[in-house]
Amino acid sequence: SGIPHRNVVRGRMWCEPWTVLQVRNLSVEVGARMVVNDATFAVMPRDKVGLVGRNGAGKTSLFKVLGGAAEPKAGTITRGGAFGYLPQDPRIAGAFDGRTAVSHILSSRGIDDDITRLEKLRIAMEERADEQNIARFTKAQDDFERKGGYAANSEARAIAAGLGLKADRLDLQLGVLSGGERRRVELCRILYGGSETLLLDEPTNHLDVDAKMWMLEFLRGYKGALLVISHDLELLDEAITRVLHLDRPSEADAGTIVEYRGTYSQYLRAREADEARAVKMATQQSKEIDRLQRVVDRFGAKASKASMAKSIEKRIDRLDADRVHAPRAKRTLAVKFPDAPSCGETVLTANGLRKTYGGPDVFHDVSFDLGRGERILVLGLNGAGKTSLLRILAGESKADDGDFSFGYQVQMGYYAQEHDNLQGEKSLIHHMREMAPVGLGLTETQLRGMLGSFGLSGDKVFQESSTLSGGEKTKLALAMLMVGRNNLLLLDEPTNNLDPSSRDAVAAALSEWNGAIVLVSHDTDFVEQLAPTKVLVMPDGQVDYYSESWLDIVSLA
């Protein structure tokens, strides 16, 4: 057994007719491991629920099952009304089929199909203005108006503006947008859909400060039910009134759902009190078991006391079966990047770089250089081309003009914001083997040690990377950089999905590292710890010395 006192939500529950989500005896398995076992809970209309637990506990896997993107191992899920589900890493089907961002947003209410049908009927009426074609067009137009179709475009654009998407970006094809922009388009589509229930996995990822504030305001006024996973403590405190804690202390454990009422801050206090009670109770139980065992050891061998000893042994067995285990101490990451191999004085030179996706230039005439051990922070509002620039430098994309070159003996490592370099069907240890330079002769034990320093240990190293949570994918991608023996790192939002303690550990490790870094981040604390030497402002390519005054811009990026 685990923490006492709180209600461990399992077993049978009456299905009230007013629930929007009813979960009964649900078990979720990932990579042959039971991450959730026999969970039962209900969500009512207007409930605001936060799902919390350690990185890798299985929160995202549970959300996939609740959202209908994966099947449960056992149990039933009953959904009432329309559901809007934002995965942590949304892959929009048909993102490259020519659809515009705004038509994708409108598709959540079927408005995009209505517009297409109305246009076809209008053309048919113009070609042959007979009574039948006019009647069809008039009826379709009346239906469209009644559905709110004419107000739809402006309503969708208002939500998009709140989430920091510029009006001109909405008219572009989805495939042209950055990964972060596509994620915001998908979030916009879900919010615009007007569902009775929202399941949002890390909804504030890729949002700047203004968009985050808008999102908080939206959730405050949202009349439906909300289930959210987030490492954004402000969102958790502002938006939720109930917590489901996925209690899974280690990879070997099956997770259980423990429910807490109140805000996130109230949950933290209650959880701390519960853990203190568990420690106290576990200590008392251990002392009592040890005392009884001493009695058995003392009198068990004597024939006259044998029946008493047997009776005490049964009592010990009962105590052991109902034993409360003290919560394990929370692990902190012990990350250390190996020293950067020596290289030339200049590690990177870029001249006149330009990028376009068929429309106006995303950026042009971007030139800068980076010296050995220097750190340059790439700043700019959403859509300014920060990710596009790093993809060019990483060789993942081509510039439309200009060129760049690496210095003498420069070894570059790239952290992709969308984890594009992870192969979903390959194991964690396979990724590490592929990244390890042949000449170093690193053993499997050493590679597993590097994964372990990021909290990825045990059988998890043999799991496919597609089964990992967002936070675990981030840790794997960072571990792959560690094994690469690089002296230049290109980092595109490396703290997305990390819990606060993991973020601090990674920041501390990188701040002590002696290589050069090109960094894109909207995490002000992380940037401050890394202490960049220079700033590159996109899209105009202005280069300046770094000072703390730039931190005000970081959170807007």
Sequence and secondary structure as in RCSB ss.txt:
>XXXX:A:sequence
SGIPHRNVVRGRMWCEPWTVLQVRNLSVEVGARMVVNDATFAVMPRDKVGLVGRNGAGKTSLFKVLGGAAEPKAG
TITRGGAFGYLPQDPRIAGAFDGRTAVSHILSSRGIDDDITRLEKLRIAMEERADEQNIARFTKAQDDFERKGGY
AANSEARAIAAGLGLKADRLDLQLGVLSGGERRRVELCRILYGGSETLLLDEPTNHLDVDAKMWMLEFLRGYKGA
LLVISHDLELLDEAITRVLHLDRPSEADAGTIVEYRGTYSQYLRAREADEARAVKMATQQSKEIDRLQRVVDRFG
AKASKASMAKSIEKRIDRLDADRVHAPRAKRTLAVKFPDAPSCGETVLTANGLRKTYGGPDVFHDVSFDLGRGER
ILVLGLNGAGKTSLLRILAGESKADDGDFSFGYQVQMGYYAQEHDNLQGEKSLIHHMREMAPVGLGLTETQLRGM
LGSFGLSGDKVFQESSTLSGGEKTKLALAMLMVGRNNLLLLDEPTNNLDPSSRDAVAAALSEWNGAIVLVSHDTD
FVEQLAPTKVLVMPDGQVDYYSESWLDIVSLA
>XXXX:A:secstr
    SSEE BS     TT SEEEEEEEEEETTEEEEEEEEEEE TT EEEEE  TTSSHHHHHHHHTTSS  SEE
EEEE S EEEE SS   TTTTSS BHHHHHHGGGTHHHHHHHHHHHHHHHHH   HHHHHHHHHHHHHHHHTTHH
HHHHHHHHHHHHTT  HHHHTSBGGGS HHHHHHHHHHHHHHTT SEEEEESTTTT  HHHHHHHHHHHHH  SE
EEEE S HHHHHHH SEEEEEE  STTS  EEEEEES HHHHHHHHHHHHHHHHHHHHHHHHHHHHHHHHHHHHT
T GGGHHHHHHHHHHHHHHHHT                      SEEEEEEEEEEESSSSEEEEEEEEEEETT E
EEEE  TTSSHHHHHHHHTTSS  SEEEEEE TT  EEEE TT TT  TTSBHHHHHHHHS GGG   HHHHHHH
HHHTT  GGGGGSBGGGS HHHHHHHHHHHHHHTT SEEEEESTTTT  HHHHHHHHHHHHH  SEEEEE   HH
HHHHH  SEEEETTTTEEEE  GGGHHHHTT 
